[in-house]
Structure formats: structure tokens, C-alpha cells
Amino acid sequence: MTTCPVMVGNPVNKQDAEEKGLFRDYDGQRYWLCCPGCGPTFDSDPAKYAANMA
């Protein structure tokens, strides 16, 4: 389990997200997303959302 970098605090099951393609790779790290709508949001400013997971 992890949390979504876009909707901070939303739990994400990594395996489910992988199967659904709900992830992004940025700067050598993988970020799992809680829903399809978070993909374009993450893509709009990946550095900002990646920082939410630091």
C-alpha cells in the first residue's frame, strides 16, 4: 500500500494500480495513483506531485 501523490492521503494498492495502469514514472521513481483522473494532473507538474511523497 501507498498513498496517491495527487490526492494526498488517498490509499492506493500498488498491485491494483499496476494492473489498471494507474502509475507514473518520474525521476527514477514510480508513483501510484488512486484514479484515472490523477494521471493528467500528475503529468501537468510531476515535480510538484512527486514532492508530496518526500
mmCIF file as gemmi writes it, N, C-alpha and C atoms, coordinates in Angstrom:
data_model
loop_
_atom_site.group_PDB
_atom_site.id
_atom_site.type_symbol
_atom_site.label_atom_id
_atom_site.label_alt_id
_atom_site.label_comp_id
_atom_site.label_asym_id
_atom_site.label_entity_id
_atom_site.label_seq_id
_atom_site.pdbx_PDB_ins_code
_atom_site.Cartn_x
_atom_site.Cartn_y
_atom_site.Cartn_z
_atom_site.occupancy
_atom_site.B_iso_or_equiv
_atom_site.pdbx_formal_charge
_atom_site.auth_seq_id
_atom_site.auth_asym_id
_atom_site.pdbx_PDB_model_num
ATOM 1 N N . MET Axp A 1 ? 0.843 -1.193 0 1 0 ? 1 A 1
ATOM 2 C CA . MET Axp A 1 ? 0 0 0 1 0 ? 1 A 1
ATOM 3 C C . MET Axp A 1 ? 0.883 1.249 0 1 0 ? 1 A 1
ATOM 4 N N . THR Axp A 2 ? 0.329 2.289 -0.564 1 0 ? 2 A 1
ATOM 5 C CA . THR Axp A 2 ? 0.963 3.595 -0.571 1 0 ? 2 A 1
ATOM 6 C C . THR Axp A 2 ? -0.156 4.628 -0.62 1 0 ? 2 A 1
ATOM 7 N N . THR Axp A 3 ? 0.189 5.878 -0.812 1 0 ? 3 A 1
ATOM 8 C CA . THR Axp A 3 ? -0.833 6.915 -0.966 1 0 ? 3 A 1
ATOM 9 C C . THR Axp A 3 ? -0.625 7.63 -2.293 1 0 ? 3 A 1
ATOM 10 N N . CYS Axp A 4 ? -1.677 8.238 -2.774 1 0 ? 4 A 1
ATOM 11 C CA . CYS Axp A 4 ? -1.648 8.943 -4.05 1 0 ? 4 A 1
ATOM 12 C C . CYS Axp A 4 ? -0.915 10.28 -3.89 1 0 ? 4 A 1
ATOM 13 N N . PRO Axp A 5 ? 0.008 10.602 -4.801 1 0 ? 5 A 1
ATOM 14 C CA . PRO Axp A 5 ? 0.724 11.875 -4.699 1 0 ? 5 A 1
ATOM 15 C C . PRO Axp A 5 ? -0.128 13.077 -5.119 1 0 ? 5 A 1
ATOM 16 N N . VAL Axp A 6 ? -1.217 12.826 -5.835 1 0 ? 6 A 1
ATOM 17 C CA . VAL Axp A 6 ? -2.075 13.922 -6.292 1 0 ? 6 A 1
ATOM 18 C C . VAL Axp A 6 ? -3.163 14.198 -5.254 1 0 ? 6 A 1
ATOM 19 N N . MET Axp A 7 ? -3.876 13.176 -4.859 1 0 ? 7 A 1
ATOM 20 C CA . MET Axp A 7 ? -4.908 13.308 -3.828 1 0 ? 7 A 1
ATOM 21 C C . MET Axp A 7 ? -4.299 12.766 -2.536 1 0 ? 7 A 1
ATOM 22 N N . VAL Axp A 8 ? -3.485 13.588 -1.933 1 0 ? 8 A 1
ATOM 23 C CA . VAL Axp A 8 ? -2.673 13.185 -0.783 1 0 ? 8 A 1
ATOM 24 C C . VAL Axp A 8 ? -3.547 12.569 0.304 1 0 ? 8 A 1
ATOM 25 N N . GLY Axp A 9 ? -3.102 11.407 0.77 1 0 ? 9 A 1
ATOM 26 C CA . GLY Axp A 9 ? -3.828 10.713 1.825 1 0 ? 9 A 1
ATOM 27 C C . GLY Axp A 9 ? -4.719 9.604 1.311 1 0 ? 9 A 1
ATOM 28 N N . ASN Axp A 10 ? -5.074 9.621 0.011 1 0 ? 10 A 1
ATOM 29 C CA . ASN Axp A 10 ? -5.89 8.54 -0.536 1 0 ? 10 A 1
ATOM 30 C C . ASN Axp A 10 ? -5.042 7.282 -0.639 1 0 ? 10 A 1
ATOM 31 N N . PRO Axp A 11 ? -5.495 6.192 -0.034 1 0 ? 11 A 1
ATOM 32 C CA . PRO Axp A 11 ? -4.718 4.955 -0.096 1 0 ? 11 A 1
ATOM 33 C C . PRO Axp A 11 ? -4.747 4.35 -1.492 1 0 ? 11 A 1
ATOM 34 N N . VAL Axp A 12 ? -3.635 3.734 -1.863 1 0 ? 12 A 1
ATOM 35 C CA . VAL Axp A 12 ? -3.515 3.088 -3.167 1 0 ? 12 A 1
ATOM 36 C C . VAL Axp A 12 ? -2.893 1.714 -2.966 1 0 ? 12 A 1
ATOM 37 N N . ASN Axp A 13 ? -3.558 0.695 -3.498 1 0 ? 13 A 1
ATOM 38 C CA . ASN Axp A 13 ? -2.988 -0.648 -3.526 1 0 ? 13 A 1
ATOM 39 C C . ASN Axp A 13 ? -2.094 -0.714 -4.767 1 0 ? 13 A 1
ATOM 40 N N . LYS Axp A 14 ? -0.805 -0.895 -4.556 1 0 ? 14 A 1
ATOM 41 C CA . LYS Axp A 14 ? 0.153 -0.848 -5.666 1 0 ? 14 A 1
ATOM 42 C C . LYS Axp A 14 ? -0.175 -1.878 -6.745 1 0 ? 14 A 1
ATOM 43 N N . GLN Axp A 15 ? -0.537 -3.087 -6.345 1 0 ? 15 A 1
ATOM 44 C CA . GLN Axp A 15 ? -0.816 -4.141 -7.316 1 0 ? 15 A 1
ATOM 45 C C . GLN Axp A 15 ? -2.034 -3.785 -8.166 1 0 ? 15 A 1
ATOM 46 N N . ASP Axp A 16 ? -3.1 -3.302 -7.538 1 0 ? 16 A 1
ATOM 47 C CA . ASP Axp A 16 ? -4.285 -2.895 -8.294 1 0 ? 16 A 1
ATOM 48 C C . ASP Axp A 16 ? -3.958 -1.756 -9.25 1 0 ? 16 A 1
ATOM 49 N N . ALA Axp A 17 ? -3.181 -0.786 -8.774 1 0 ? 17 A 1
ATOM 50 C CA . ALA Axp A 17 ? -2.812 0.35 -9.617 1 0 ? 17 A 1
ATOM 51 C C . ALA Axp A 17 ? -1.978 -0.107 -10.806 1 0 ? 17 A 1
ATOM 52 N N . GLU Axp A 18 ? -1.057 -1.034 -10.581 1 0 ? 18 A 1
ATOM 53 C CA . GLU Axp A 18 ? -0.234 -1.568 -11.674 1 0 ? 18 A 1
ATOM 54 C C . GLU Axp A 18 ? -1.12 -2.224 -12.731 1 0 ? 18 A 1
ATOM 55 N N . GLU Axp A 19 ? -2.07 -3.049 -12.291 1 0 ? 19 A 1
ATOM 56 C CA . GLU Axp A 19 ? -2.943 -3.768 -13.215 1 0 ? 19 A 1
ATOM 57 C C . GLU Axp A 19 ? -3.806 -2.815 -14.037 1 0 ? 19 A 1
ATOM 58 N N . LYS Axp A 20 ? -4.152 -1.681 -13.464 1 0 ? 20 A 1
ATOM 59 C CA . LYS Axp A 20 ? -5.016 -0.706 -14.135 1 0 ? 20 A 1
ATOM 60 C C . LYS Axp A 20 ? -4.236 0.38 -14.865 1 0 ? 20 A 1
ATOM 61 N N . GLY Axp A 21 ? -2.908 0.336 -14.777 1 0 ? 21 A 1
ATOM 62 C CA . GLY Axp A 21 ? -2.08 1.342 -15.43 1 0 ? 21 A 1
ATOM 63 C C . GLY Axp A 21 ? -2.11 2.692 -14.724 1 0 ? 21 A 1
ATOM 64 N N . LEU Axp A 22 ? -2.46 2.676 -13.445 1 0 ? 22 A 1
ATOM 65 C CA . LEU Axp A 22 ? -2.557 3.918 -12.672 1 0 ? 22 A 1
ATOM 66 C C . LEU Axp A 22 ? -1.235 4.209 -11.962 1 0 ? 22 A 1
ATOM 67 N N . PHE Axp A 23 ? -0.236 4.549 -12.748 1 0 ? 23 A 1
ATOM 68 C CA . PHE Axp A 23 ? 1.06 4.898 -12.187 1 0 ? 23 A 1
ATOM 69 C C . PHE Axp A 23 ? 1.794 5.783 -13.17 1 0 ? 23 A 1
ATOM 70 N N . ARG Axp A 24 ? 2.781 6.467 -12.662 1 0 ? 24 A 1
ATOM 71 C CA . ARG Axp A 24 ? 3.669 7.276 -13.482 1 0 ? 24 A 1
ATOM 72 C C . ARG Axp A 24 ? 5.084 7.061 -12.964 1 0 ? 24 A 1
ATOM 73 N N . ASP Axp A 25 ? 6.046 7.062 -13.885 1 0 ? 25 A 1
ATOM 74 C CA . ASP Axp A 25 ? 7.448 7.007 -13.517 1 0 ? 25 A 1
ATOM 75 C C . ASP Axp A 25 ? 8.022 8.4 -13.732 1 0 ? 25 A 1
ATOM 76 N N . TYR Axp A 26 ? 8.699 8.89 -12.711 1 0 ? 26 A 1
ATOM 77 C CA . TYR Axp A 26 ? 9.284 10.224 -12.776 1 0 ? 26 A 1
ATOM 78 C C . TYR Axp A 26 ? 10.591 10.233 -12.001 1 0 ? 26 A 1
ATOM 79 N N . ASP Axp A 27 ? 11.637 10.717 -12.622 1 0 ? 27 A 1
ATOM 80 C CA . ASP Axp A 27 ? 12.929 10.902 -11.972 1 0 ? 27 A 1
ATOM 81 C C . ASP Axp A 27 ? 13.413 9.622 -11.283 1 0 ? 27 A 1
ATOM 82 N N . GLY Axp A 28 ? 13.211 8.484 -11.963 1 0 ? 28 A 1
ATOM 83 C CA . GLY Axp A 28 ? 13.699 7.21 -11.443 1 0 ? 28 A 1
ATOM 84 C C . GLY Axp A 28 ? 12.834 6.574 -10.372 1 0 ? 28 A 1
ATOM 85 N N . GLN Axp A 29 ? 11.676 7.136 -10.103 1 0 ? 29 A 1
ATOM 86 C CA . GLN Axp A 29 ? 10.766 6.605 -9.084 1 0 ? 29 A 1
ATOM 87 C C . GLN Axp A 29 ? 9.414 6.299 -9.722 1 0 ? 29 A 1
ATOM 88 N N . ARG Axp A 30 ? 8.699 5.36 -9.153 1 0 ? 30 A 1
ATOM 89 C CA . ARG Axp A 30 ? 7.337 5.062 -9.598 1 0 ? 30 A 1
ATOM 90 C C . ARG Axp A 30 ? 6.355 5.629 -8.576 1 0 ? 30 A 1
ATOM 91 N N . TYR Axp A 31 ? 5.325 6.263 -9.104 1 0 ? 31 A 1
ATOM 92 C CA . TYR Axp A 31 ? 4.265 6.844 -8.274 1 0 ? 31 A 1
ATOM 93 C C . TYR Axp A 31 ? 2.947 6.204 -8.684 1 0 ? 31 A 1
ATOM 94 N N . TRP Axp A 32 ? 2.229 5.675 -7.708 1 0 ? 32 A 1
ATOM 95 C CA . TRP Axp A 32 ? 0.962 5.01 -7.961 1 0 ? 32 A 1
ATOM 96 C C . TRP Axp A 32 ? -0.172 5.983 -7.679 1 0 ? 32 A 1
ATOM 97 N N . LEU Axp A 33 ? -1.198 5.93 -8.53 1 0 ? 33 A 1
ATOM 98 C CA . LEU Axp A 33 ? -2.305 6.892 -8.482 1 0 ? 33 A 1
ATOM 99 C C . LEU Axp A 33 ? -3.596 6.21 -8.062 1 0 ? 33 A 1
ATOM 100 N N . CYS Axp A 34 ? -4.483 6.98 -7.425 1 0 ? 34 A 1
ATOM 101 C CA . CYS Axp A 34 ? -5.715 6.404 -6.905 1 0 ? 34 A 1
ATOM 102 C C . CYS Axp A 34 ? -6.819 6.29 -7.954 1 0 ? 34 A 1
ATOM 103 N N . CYS Axp A 35 ? -6.738 7.076 -9.031 1 0 ? 35 A 1
ATOM 104 C CA . CYS Axp A 35 ? -7.804 7.044 -10.037 1 0 ? 35 A 1
ATOM 105 C C . CYS Axp A 35 ? -7.28 7.556 -11.379 1 0 ? 35 A 1
ATOM 106 N N . PRO Axp A 36 ? -7.989 7.275 -12.468 1 0 ? 36 A 1
ATOM 107 C CA . PRO Axp A 36 ? -7.529 7.719 -13.789 1 0 ? 36 A 1
ATOM 108 C C . PRO Axp A 36 ? -7.386 9.235 -13.903 1 0 ? 36 A 1
ATOM 109 N N . GLY Axp A 37 ? -8.183 9.997 -13.192 1 0 ? 37 A 1
ATOM 110 C CA . GLY Axp A 37 ? -8.111 11.451 -13.266 1 0 ? 37 A 1
ATOM 111 C C . GLY Axp A 37 ? -6.819 12.028 -12.718 1 0 ? 37 A 1
ATOM 112 N N . CYS Axp A 38 ? -6.141 11.268 -11.879 1 0 ? 38 A 1
ATOM 113 C CA . CYS Axp A 38 ? -4.893 11.765 -11.298 1 0 ? 38 A 1
ATOM 114 C C . CYS Axp A 38 ? -3.727 11.718 -12.282 1 0 ? 38 A 1
ATOM 115 N N . GLY Axp A 39 ? -3.824 10.897 -13.32 1 0 ? 39 A 1
ATOM 116 C CA . GLY Axp A 39 ? -2.741 10.789 -14.299 1 0 ? 39 A 1
ATOM 117 C C . GLY Axp A 39 ? -2.434 12.112 -14.979 1 0 ? 39 A 1
ATOM 118 N N . PRO Axp A 40 ? -3.421 12.737 -15.645 1 0 ? 40 A 1
ATOM 119 C CA . PRO Axp A 40 ? -3.149 14.017 -16.3 1 0 ? 40 A 1
ATOM 120 C C . PRO Axp A 40 ? -2.728 15.116 -15.319 1 0 ? 40 A 1
ATOM 121 N N . THR Axp A 41 ? -3.261 15.067 -14.118 1 0 ? 41 A 1
ATOM 122 C CA . THR Axp A 41 ? -2.882 16.062 -13.113 1 0 ? 41 A 1
ATOM 123 C C . THR Axp A 41 ? -1.411 15.875 -12.743 1 0 ? 41 A 1
ATOM 124 N N . PHE Axp A 42 ? -1.003 14.638 -12.485 1 0 ? 42 A 1
ATOM 125 C CA . PHE Axp A 42 ? 0.406 14.363 -12.184 1 0 ? 42 A 1
ATOM 126 C C . PHE Axp A 42 ? 1.288 14.801 -13.346 1 0 ? 42 A 1
ATOM 127 N N . ASP Axp A 43 ? 0.862 14.495 -14.572 1 0 ? 43 A 1
ATOM 128 C CA . ASP Axp A 43 ? 1.648 14.837 -15.761 1 0 ? 43 A 1
ATOM 129 C C . ASP Axp A 43 ? 1.825 16.348 -15.928 1 0 ? 43 A 1
ATOM 130 N N . SER Axp A 44 ? 0.87 17.122 -15.423 1 0 ? 44 A 1
ATOM 131 C CA . SER Axp A 44 ? 0.934 18.572 -15.598 1 0 ? 44 A 1
ATOM 132 C C . SER Axp A 44 ? 2.072 19.207 -14.802 1 0 ? 44 A 1
ATOM 133 N N . ASP Axp A 45 ? 2.484 18.579 -13.697 1 0 ? 45 A 1
ATOM 134 C CA . ASP Axp A 45 ? 3.567 19.114 -12.869 1 0 ? 45 A 1
ATOM 135 C C . ASP Axp A 45 ? 4.147 17.99 -12.007 1 0 ? 45 A 1
ATOM 136 N N . PRO Axp A 46 ? 4.836 17.038 -12.636 1 0 ? 46 A 1
ATOM 137 C CA . PRO Axp A 46 ? 5.301 15.872 -11.879 1 0 ? 46 A 1
ATOM 138 C C . PRO Axp A 46 ? 6.205 16.211 -10.699 1 0 ? 46 A 1
ATOM 139 N N . ALA Axp A 47 ? 7.044 17.225 -10.821 1 0 ? 47 A 1
ATOM 140 C CA . ALA Axp A 47 ? 7.936 17.574 -9.703 1 0 ? 47 A 1
ATOM 141 C C . ALA Axp A 47 ? 7.131 17.995 -8.477 1 0 ? 47 A 1
ATOM 142 N N . LYS Axp A 48 ? 6.066 18.747 -8.707 1 0 ? 48 A 1
ATOM 143 C CA . LYS Axp A 48 ? 5.215 19.191 -7.59 1 0 ? 48 A 1
ATOM 144 C C . LYS Axp A 48 ? 4.586 18.016 -6.874 1 0 ? 48 A 1
ATOM 145 N N . TYR Axp A 49 ? 4.017 17.085 -7.643 1 0 ? 49 A 1
ATOM 146 C CA . TYR Axp A 49 ? 3.321 15.96 -7.027 1 0 ? 49 A 1
ATOM 147 C C . TYR Axp A 49 ? 4.279 14.934 -6.456 1 0 ? 49 A 1
ATOM 148 N N . ALA Axp A 50 ? 5.441 14.752 -7.079 1 0 ? 50 A 1
ATOM 149 C CA . ALA Axp A 50 ? 6.451 13.845 -6.533 1 0 ? 50 A 1
ATOM 150 C C . ALA Axp A 50 ? 6.923 14.336 -5.166 1 0 ? 50 A 1
ATOM 151 N N . ALA Axp A 51 ? 6.992 15.656 -5.001 1 0 ? 51 A 1
ATOM 152 C CA . ALA Axp A 51 ? 7.42 16.234 -3.723 1 0 ? 51 A 1
ATOM 153 C C . ALA Axp A 51 ? 6.447 15.9 -2.598 1 0 ? 51 A 1
ATOM 154 N N . ASN Axp A 52 ? 5.196 15.625 -2.935 1 0 ? 52 A 1
ATOM 155 C CA . ASN Axp A 52 ? 4.201 15.26 -1.915 1 0 ? 52 A 1
ATOM 156 C C . ASN Axp A 52 ? 4.549 13.935 -1.249 1 0 ? 52 A 1
ATOM 157 N N . MET Axp A 53 ? 5.368 13.143 -1.897 1 0 ? 53 A 1
ATOM 158 C CA . MET Axp A 53 ? 5.716 11.819 -1.371 1 0 ? 53 A 1
ATOM 159 C C . MET Axp A 53 ? 7.047 11.823 -0.642 1 0 ? 53 A 1
ATOM 160 N N . ALA Axp A 54 ? 7.704 12.956 -0.589 1 0 ? 54 A 1
ATOM 161 C CA . ALA Axp A 54 ? 9.03 13.021 0.052 1 0 ? 54 A 1
ATOM 162 C C . ALA Axp A 54 ? 8.914 13.012 1.556 1 0 ? 54 A 1
